[in-house]
Amino acid sequence: MAVPLRKIINDPVYGFITVDHPLLLGIIAHPYYQRLRRIHQMAFAHLVYPGAVHTRLHHSLGAYHLMCNALAELRGKGFDITADEELGAKIAILLHDIGHGPFSHALENVLIKGVEHEAISLLIMRKLNEEFKGQLDIALSIFTNQYHKPFLHQLVSGQLDVDRMDYLIRDSFFTGVSEGVIGYDRIIKMLTVLDGNLMVEEKAIYSIEKFLVSRRLMYWQVYIHKTVLGAEKMLVKIIERAQELIVGGEQLDSGSSALDVFLKGGELESYPQEYCQLDDYDVMGAIKKWMHHPDKVLSLLCRGLIDRHLLKVKLQAEPFVGDVIKKLTSQTMAQFGLSEKDAGYLVFHGETSNTTYNPSDERIQILFKDGSTRDISQVDNALIHQALSSPVKKFYICFMA
């Protein structure tokens, strides 16, 4: 089948996005990429913000659009970016999330233990490179930060990458939460390169500070909203319970052959094709099926997630004391006739944290008119100072009410 030379995509956030290279169009048309249509960008955030039903494909195309703008801006300022490097950077950003599994971050390290989505993205990119006969070589080099121009990798994965810019803008748009709105166009206009590294011109200091503060606000107001947290933890407990039943000898059928492979402990290296078929629909189909399973814990969790009868969540600055956990566990045991071990699926606690800006491993360098550079946290009268560089930690407890 002939691949068209140019495609215009109408995006609700940016308007028209142009894809004008046959290799890019071939990648977008590939089943591995099309799978991203079936994975929610924000997992269960739509249970709180009903508009948050956008997908990883939406985000990928948006990040690609911002990459196009950033490369054009840097080229316009006289920085040398060849046509092959431009194509490589565009491919790298298109595929940066190709390794995400069902419900994005919610099930990371759950279905496949000890493997981050970045590592899976790299594995899939290498498989695609074989299919496209080595045309992704530069993209892989940029993605893995092995290319001799570091700023190209920093645009894909760094403190000012177009990935973060798009998800803040897009998540804000689809949730209706204005705290995530950032001046992405101004930031892109102020990008520059010094000694091969991505920097920002002095005039963009306030836009960068707004970008960092927006990340902090969106984290606590949207990404870790207590209801969203409760729903995502329920999903994790459903998968963990299913895996426990299978280990115990239960013939548990999910209705999806791809999902069954990983519920039974299949390794990614042995089943890459099955992984590339997995999406949200596999998991939701299984959950709907398991609503009627005789295992009380599994059916309670599944029915609760489908009917939006979610676990209650409390967040606080201090760890929850043992008496609180014991009391809630005892109540749950009595209410549902469960053992203490099984009640642990319905009553559990943990912690979560977020750092606005960590200068020890995160660097946003400001280039001043006199040629000097400084970290954003060291700028005079900087908003991003020591207080905002410290992580904010919150403790949660989830329980069935």
C-alpha positions in Angstrom: 0.0 0.0 0.0 1.4 3.4 -1.0 2.1 5.8 1.9 1.0 9.4 1.3 3.7 12.0 1.2 2.0 14.5 3.5 -0.8 14.4 6.1 -2.5 17.1 8.1 -3.9 16.2 11.5 -6.4 18.5 13.3 -5.4 18.6 16.9 -7.7 20.3 19.5 -4.8 21.9 21.3 -2.5 23.3 18.6 -4.7 23.2 15.5 -3.2 21.6 12.4 -0.1 19.3 12.8 1.8 18.5 9.6 3.5 15.2 9.0 5.5 15.4 5.8 8.0 12.6 5.6 7.2 9.1 4.3 9.2 7.5 7.2 7.2 9.4 9.8 4.0 8.4 8.1 5.0 4.8 8.0 5.8 4.8 11.7 2.5 6.4 12.6 0.7 3.8 10.4 2.5 0.9 12.2 0.3 -1.2 14.5 2.8 -0.6 17.4 2.1 3.1 17.1 -1.6 2.8 16.5 -1.9 0.9 19.8 -1.3 4.2 21.6 -4.9 5.2 20.5 -6.1 2.6 23.0 -4.1 3.7 26.0 -5.3 6.6 28.2 -2.8 9.3 28.8 -4.0 9.9 32.4 -5.2 6.4 33.4 -8.3 7.0 35.6 -8.2 10.8 35.9 -11.4 10.9 33.9 -13.2 9.5 36.9 -12.6 13.0 38.5 -12.2 15.1 35.4 -14.6 13.7 32.8 -12.9 15.3 29.8 -9.5 13.6 30.5 -10.0 10.8 28.0 -7.2 11.7 25.7 -4.7 9.1 24.7 -1.0 8.5 24.4 -1.3 9.0 20.7 -2.7 12.5 21.2 0.2 13.3 23.4 2.8 11.8 21.1 1.6 13.8 18.1 1.5 17.0 20.3 5.0 16.5 21.5 6.1 15.9 17.8 4.5 19.2 16.9 6.4 21.0 19.6 9.6 19.3 18.5 9.0 20.6 15.0 8.6 24.1 16.3 11.7 23.9 18.6 13.9 22.5 15.8 12.7 25.2 13.4 13.5 27.9 16.0 17.0 26.6 16.7 17.7 26.4 13.0 16.5 29.9 12.5 19.0 31.0 15.1 21.8 29.5 13.0 22.4 26.3 14.9 23.5 23.4 12.6 20.8 20.7 12.4 21.0 18.5 9.4 17.9 17.0 7.7 18.8 13.6 9.0 19.2 14.9 12.6 15.8 16.7 12.3 14.2 13.5 11.2 15.9 11.5 13.9 14.7 13.9 16.7 11.1 13.8 15.3 11.1 10.0 15.3 12.6 9.9 18.8 9.8 12.1 20.2 7.1 10.3 18.3 8.2 7.0 19.8 9.3 8.2 23.3 6.2 6.6 24.9 5.8 3.6 22.6 6.6 1.3 25.5 3.8 2.4 27.8 1.5 -0.4 28.9 -2.2 -0.3 29.7 -3.3 2.7 31.7 0.2 4.3 31.4 2.0 4.9 34.7 -0.7 3.2 36.8 0.4 -0.3 35.9 4.1 0.4 35.4 6.2 -2.3 37.3 3.0 -4.2 38.0 2.3 -6.3 35.0 6.0 -6.6 34.2 8.1 -6.3 37.3 11.3 -4.2 37.4 11.0 -2.8 33.8 10.4 0.9 33.2 8.5 2.0 30.2 11.5 3.8 28.8 13.4 0.4 28.5 10.4 -1.1 26.8 10.2 1.9 24.4 13.9 1.3 23.5 13.2 -2.4 22.8 10.2 -1.6 20.6 12.2 1.1 18.8 14.9 -1.4 18.0 12.4 -3.8 16.6 11.0 -1.0 14.4 14.5 -0.2 13.3 14.9 -3.7 12.0 11.6 -3.5 10.1 12.5 -0.1 8.6 16.0 -1.4 7.7 18.1 0.8 9.9 16.3 4.1 9.2 15.9 4.7 12.9 19.6 4.6 13.7 20.0 8.3 14.4 16.7 8.4 16.4 17.9 5.6 18.6 21.2 7.4 19.2 19.3 10.6 20.1 16.9 8.7 22.4 19.7 7.0 24.3 21.7 10.2 24.6 24.6 8.8 22.6 24.4 11.3 19.8 27.2 13.9 19.6 24.7 16.8 19.9 23.2 16.5 23.4 20.6 19.2 22.9 18.7 16.9 20.6 18.3 14.3 23.4 17.5 17.1 25.9 14.6 18.1 23.7 13.3 14.5 23.9 14.1 13.9 27.6 15.3 16.7 29.8 14.0 19.4 32.2 12.6 21.5 29.3 11.7 18.7 26.9 8.8 18.9 24.6 7.3 15.8 26.3 6.7 17.7 29.5 5.5 20.8 27.7 2.9 18.9 25.8 1.6 16.8 28.7 1.1 19.9 30.9 -0.7 21.8 28.1 -2.7 18.9 27.0 -3.7 17.6 30.4 -4.7 21.1 31.4 -6.8 21.4 28.3 -8.6 18.1 28.7 -9.1 18.4 32.5 -10.1 22.0 32.4 -7.5 22.7 35.2 -6.0 26.1 34.3 -3.0 25.7 36.6 -1.3 23.6 33.9 -1.4 26.4 31.3 2.2 27.4 30.4 3.7 29.8 27.9 5.1 27.0 25.8 5.4 29.2 22.7 7.5 31.7 24.5 9.7 29.0 26.0 10.3 27.5 22.6 11.1 31.0 21.1 13.7 31.5 23.9 15.5 28.2 23.4 19.2 28.3 22.5 22.3 26.1 22.5 25.7 26.6 24.1 28.5 24.0 23.9 26.0 21.5 22.5 23.6 21.8 25.4 20.1 23.2 25.5 19.6 26.5 27.3 17.1 29.3 27.7 17.7 32.9 27.0 17.5 35.3 30.0 14.2 36.8 28.8 12.4 33.5 29.5 13.2 33.2 33.2 9.6 33.9 34.4 8.1 31.6 31.8 10.4 28.8 33.0 9.4 29.4 36.6 5.8 29.3 35.7 6.5 26.0 33.8 8.0 24.4 37.0 5.3 25.7 39.3 2.6 24.4 36.9 4.1 21.0 37.1 3.9 21.1 40.9 0.3 22.3 41.0 -0.8 19.8 38.4 0.8 17.0 40.3 -1.1 17.6 43.5 -4.3 18.8 42.0 -4.7 16.3 39.1 -2.1 13.5 38.9 -2.2 12.6 42.5 -5.8 13.8 43.3 -6.9 11.5 46.0 -9.8 10.0 44.0 -7.5 9.3 41.1 -5.0 7.8 43.4 -7.7 5.5 44.9 -8.9 4.3 41.5 -5.3 3.6 40.2 -4.4 1.7 43.4 -7.6 -0.4 43.0 -6.4 -1.3 39.5 -3.0 -2.3 40.9 -4.6 -4.4 43.6 -6.9 -6.1 41.0 -3.9 -7.2 38.9 -2.0 -8.3 42.0 -4.9 -10.3 43.2 -5.4 -12.0 39.9 -1.7 -12.9 39.8 -1.9 -14.3 43.3 -4.9 -16.5 42.4 -3.0 -17.8 39.3 0.1 -18.6 41.3 -2.2 -20.5 43.7 -3.5 -22.7 40.9 -6.7 -20.8 39.9 -7.5 -21.1 36.2 -8.2 -17.4 35.8 -9.1 -16.4 32.3 -8.9 -12.7 31.5 -10.5 -13.0 28.1 -7.3 -11.6 26.5 -4.5 -14.0 25.4 -2.0 -11.2 25.5 -2.9 -10.2 29.1 -3.0 -13.8 30.2 0.7 -14.2 29.2 1.8 -11.4 31.6 -0.6 -12.3 34.4 1.1 -15.7 34.4 4.5 -14.1 34.7 5.6 -14.0 31.1 8.9 -12.2 30.4 8.9 -9.2 28.0 11.9 -10.6 26.1 10.0 -13.8 25.3 6.7 -12.1 24.4 7.3 -8.8 22.7 4.5 -9.3 20.2 2.0 -10.0 22.9 3.1 -6.9 24.8 2.6 -4.8 21.7 -1.0 -6.0 21.6 -1.8 -5.0 25.2 -3.9 -1.9 25.8 -6.6 -0.5 28.2 -9.3 -2.6 26.5 -7.6 -5.9 27.5 -7.6 -4.8 31.2 -11.1 -3.3 31.3 -12.5 -6.4 29.6 -10.9 -8.6 32.2 -12.2 -6.4 35.0 -15.7 -6.6 33.7 -15.4 -10.3 33.5 -14.0 -10.7 37.0 -16.8 -8.7 38.5 -18.6 -12.0 38.7 -15.7 -14.1 39.9 -16.3 -16.2 43.1 -13.2 -14.7 44.7 -14.7 -12.0 47.0 -11.7 -9.7 47.0 -11.3 -9.8 43.2 -15.0 -9.2 42.5 -15.3 -6.4 45.1 -12.4 -4.5 43.6 -13.6 -5.1 40.0 -17.2 -4.1 40.7 -16.1 -1.1 42.7 -13.9 0.2 39.8 -16.6 -0.4 37.1 -19.4 1.2 39.2 -17.1 4.0 40.5 -17.5 2.9 44.1 -13.9 3.6 44.8 -11.7 3.1 47.8 -11.7 6.1 50.1 -8.4 7.9 50.4 -6.9 10.1 53.1 -3.8 12.1 52.5 -1.7 13.7 55.3 1.8 15.0 56.0 2.6 12.4 58.7 2.6 8.6 58.4 -0.6 6.8 59.5 -0.3 5.2 62.9 -0.8 1.5 63.4 -4.0 1.9 65.4 -5.8 3.6 62.5 -4.7 0.8 60.0 -5.7 -1.9 62.5 -9.1 -0.5 63.1 -9.9 -0.1 59.4 -8.6 -3.6 58.7 -10.8 -5.1 61.5 -13.8 -3.3 60.2 -13.2 -4.5 56.7 -12.7 -8.1 57.9 -16.0 -8.0 59.8 -17.9 -6.3 57.0 -16.9 -8.6 54.2 -16.0 -11.8 56.1 -12.3 -11.7 55.0 -9.1 -12.9 56.6 -6.6 -10.2 57.7 -4.4 -11.1 54.6 -7.3 -10.7 52.2 -8.4 -7.5 53.9 -5.0 -6.1 53.0 -6.2 -5.7 49.4 -8.9 -3.3 50.6 -7.0 -1.5 53.3 -3.4 -0.4 52.7 -1.1 2.6 52.9 1.9 4.2 51.3 3.6 7.5 50.4 4.0 9.7 47.4 6.3 12.7 46.8 7.0 15.4 44.3 9.8 17.8 43.8 9.3 21.1 41.9 13.0 21.3 40.9 16.0 19.3 42.1 19.3 21.1 41.1 21.3 18.0 42.1 20.0 16.1 39.1 17.9 18.5 37.2 19.4 21.4 35.3 17.8 24.3 33.5 20.5 26.6 32.4 19.8 30.3 31.7 22.1 32.0 29.2 22.6 35.7 30.0 23.3 38.5 27.5 26.9 38.7 28.8 27.5 35.1 27.8 27.4 33.7 31.4 25.2 30.9 32.4 23.4 30.1 35.7 21.1 27.4 37.0 17.5 28.6 37.2 17.6 28.2 41.0 20.6 30.5 41.3 19.1 33.5 39.4 18.7 36.7 41.4 15.3 36.8 43.2 14.5 33.3 41.8 11.1 31.8 42.6 12.7 28.4 42.3 14.8 28.5 45.4 15.8 26.1 48.1 12.3 25.7 49.6 10.9 24.6 46.3 13.9 22.3 45.6 12.9 20.1 48.6 10.5 17.2 47.9 7.0 17.4 49.2 6.0 14.1 50.7 2.4 13.0 51.5 1.2 9.8 53.1 -2.0 8.0 52.1 -4.3 5.3 53.3 -6.8 3.6 51.1 -9.8 1.7 52.5 -13.2 0.4 51.6 -16.0 2.5 53.0 
